[in-house]
Amino acid sequence: MTEKTCCDDHKMKIFGNVVVGAKGQIVIPKEVRELLDIKPGDNLVMVTKHDMAVWIIKNSDIEKFMEYMKRELEVFSALKNS
């Protein structure tokens, strides 16, 4: 799967498509598992945004992720109000 960088200032990466199987399962691409250090047995949190996006976050990273999101919102708010 080829990685594509999107929105450099937000450090977003696109890793291609995954297919949802008959049981609703997806396979997380190897490149993503390696990047996020996802191992068998890890617990993940599923978060949806505006009923059209899904984030998958390791339980062990949720606090760090929420702090990151808080900082992003503060930057966005500052730009919006300037």
C-alpha positions as CSV (number, residue, x, y, z in Angstrom):
1,M,0.0,0.0,0.0
2,T,1.4,3.4,-1.0
3,E,1.5,6.1,1.6
4,K,0.5,9.6,0.5
5,T,1.0,12.7,2.6
6,C,-2.0,15.0,2.9
7,C,-2.2,18.4,4.6
8,D,1.5,18.6,5.7
9,D,0.7,21.1,8.4
10,H,-1.5,18.5,10.1
11,K,0.8,15.5,9.5
12,M,-2.0,13.4,8.0
13,K,-1.1,10.4,5.8
14,I,-3.3,8.4,3.5
15,F,-2.4,4.7,3.3
16,G,-5.0,3.7,0.7
17,N,-8.2,1.7,1.0
18,V,-9.3,-1.2,3.2
19,V,-12.2,-3.5,2.6
20,V,-14.9,-4.3,5.1
21,G,-15.5,-8.0,5.3
22,A,-18.8,-9.8,5.7
23,K,-18.4,-9.7,9.5
24,G,-17.6,-6.0,9.5
25,Q,-13.9,-6.6,10.0
26,I,-11.0,-4.6,8.4
27,V,-7.3,-5.4,8.2
28,I,-5.1,-2.5,9.3
29,P,-2.4,-2.2,6.7
30,K,1.0,-3.4,7.8
31,E,2.6,0.1,7.3
32,V,0.0,1.6,9.6
33,R,0.5,-1.1,12.3
34,E,4.2,-0.5,12.1
35,L,3.9,3.3,12.3
36,L,1.6,3.2,15.2
37,D,3.2,0.1,16.9
38,I,0.0,-1.8,16.9
39,K,0.5,-5.4,18.1
40,P,-1.9,-8.3,18.3
41,G,-3.9,-8.0,21.5
42,D,-3.7,-4.2,21.6
43,N,-6.9,-2.4,22.6
44,L,-8.0,0.3,20.2
45,V,-10.6,3.1,20.5
46,M,-12.9,3.9,17.5
47,V,-13.9,7.6,17.2
48,T,-16.2,9.0,14.6
49,K,-16.4,12.6,13.3
50,H,-19.4,14.1,11.6
51,D,-20.8,10.7,10.8
52,M,-18.2,10.3,8.0
53,A,-14.8,9.8,9.4
54,V,-13.3,7.1,11.7
55,W,-10.2,7.4,13.8
56,I,-8.6,4.4,15.4
57,I,-6.5,5.2,18.4
58,K,-4.5,2.9,20.7
59,N,-6.0,3.0,24.3
60,S,-2.5,3.7,25.5
61,D,-2.3,6.8,23.3
62,I,-5.7,8.3,23.9
63,E,-4.7,10.9,26.5
64,K,-1.8,12.1,24.3
65,F,-4.1,12.2,21.3
66,M,-6.7,14.3,23.2
67,E,-4.1,16.8,24.2
68,Y,-3.0,17.0,20.6
69,M,-6.6,17.6,19.5
70,K,-7.0,20.3,22.2
71,R,-3.9,22.2,20.9
72,E,-5.2,21.8,17.3
73,L,-8.5,23.3,18.3
74,E,-6.8,26.2,20.1
75,V,-4.7,27.0,17.0
76,F,-7.8,26.8,14.8
77,S,-9.8,29.1,17.1
78,A,-7.0,31.6,17.2
79,L,-6.8,31.7,13.4
80,K,-10.5,32.0,13.1
81,N,-10.7,34.9,15.6
82,S,-7.8,36.8,14.1
